[in-house]
Amino acid sequence: MLSQHPAVKETLVIDRVNPEGEKQLVAYLVANLQDDALQALHAKQVSLWQALHDKSYQDSPSHADPTFNIIGWDSAYTGLPLPDDEMQECVETTVDKILSLNPQHVLEIGCGTGLLMYRIVSHCVDYVGTELSEIALQQLEDSKRFLKIKGLEHTTLLTKPADDFDGFEAQAFDTLIINSVVQYFPSIDYFLTVLKGALTVVKPGGTIFIGDVRSLPLLKAYHASVQVYKAVDFVTRAKLAARIHERELQEQELIIAPVFFVALKHAFPQISRVKIEPKRGLIRNEMTRFRYDVIFCTPRGPQNKFCTPRGPQNKFCTPRGPQNKFCTPRGPQNKFFTQIWNNNDLYFIQSGNAIISEQGFEISNLRLFLEDRLHDYMIPTAFIRLERFPLTPSGKVDLRALPKPDQTRPLLETGYIAPQNELEQSLALIWQNALGLKQIGIEDNLFI
């Protein structure tokens, strides 16, 4: 019956035993989103990120140094703001990489509080920054009136989503920066849309710097590291493993394997070379351990140490290759590339569980749909959305790989505090739908 719902592409309903030992019907679903519905989903999720960032910037206290406003940069381990010295190193190493590209005409997508802009603008002819948050841009505009930084008065700041390139002339920039932004994109398709737009506004010989990308091959290690840090001494190995797996399933951000970017060179002729580097730094934290930077070079290479016509002689950017299964001169002739490009295979891309419900795919809609057609005892008590069904080598659904439902509010340090107003109720409902929980309080931290 569920398969008759227009928003459902595939479905499987099975009996499972819940933690209380009771049998329950669980429905596993693959969404059937048309292009317009998918675009609406992307727009809603981008809008939600905008609201969350607006609130963060609005609550930002006054800074003695407005060029070093690190609001929103919190540690996954402690939940507290990252220490100044860690953020200082992160910013400086990123700026050094960008300046090595000899940027003159710069477009930064997602300029935030200006951490990069303030340090790069004096080296450029012109600098354009776009940002979703009008509050952040207003703070940057205000700073232009009193900060004495060369070139700052000539910067252009625009309120735009990442995929909006309207108003920019073709080949207007030699350097395009997308730093610590990709993880907030709603899907890999959205990223590809942004990349296509970026390639139209970058000059021949220009570069696209994509910084602070979360690494999919290191995702399990990342969550293991965080949960081991947070674990109490008496936690069992089984409970710790379950917690790590649960956090993986609850992952909300876009996470990409480095090899995906290498493969893009074979899909976009505008990309001549690709360089991938881990985040540099002497301080070991979640950025230097689990993230990396990507530099795309357009044909005719920029004249810099990364992408000069004859160099660099490294495994990512050598003129002839590399000669390996991912980057042979004729494109990767192997099963991995086919999976990456045609199937968005989860070995290479994890789009995360959307932090909003898909239009027409809310759990409440599915329940109402079934209530009109089935007896109560035939209606599943849990609904779990999957990107695709896990399969056995023989092509059958791997039942053991299906995630177990958990619709109860986890045991948290804080007691349950119900949403008090319309905004809080809306946000709680969004997260309940996204995480498949029946109850979420306004003080709940579900990612500890």
Secondary structure, 3 states (H helix, E strand, C coil): CHHHCCCEEEEEEEEEECCCCCEEEEEEEEECCCHHHHHHHHHHHHHHHHHHHHHHHHCCCCCCCHHHCCCCCECCCCCCECCHHHHHHHHHHHHHHHHCCCCCEEEEECCCCCCCHHHHHHHCCEEEEEECCHHHHHHHHHHCCCCCCCCHHHCEEEECCCCCCCCCCCCCEEEEEEECCHHHCCCHHHHHHHHHHHHHHEEEEEEEEEEEEEECCCHHHHHHHHHHHHCCCCCCHHHHHHHHHHHHHCCCCCEECHHHHHHHHHHCCCCCEEEEEECCCCCCCHHHHHEEEEEEECCCCCCCCCCCCCCCCCCCCCCCCCCCCCCCCCCCCCHHHHHHHHHCCCCCEECCCCCCCCCCCCHHHHHHHHHCCCCHHHCCCEEEEECCCCECCCCCECHHHCCCCCCCCCCCCCCCCCCCCHHHHHHHHHHHHHHCCCCCCCCCCCCC
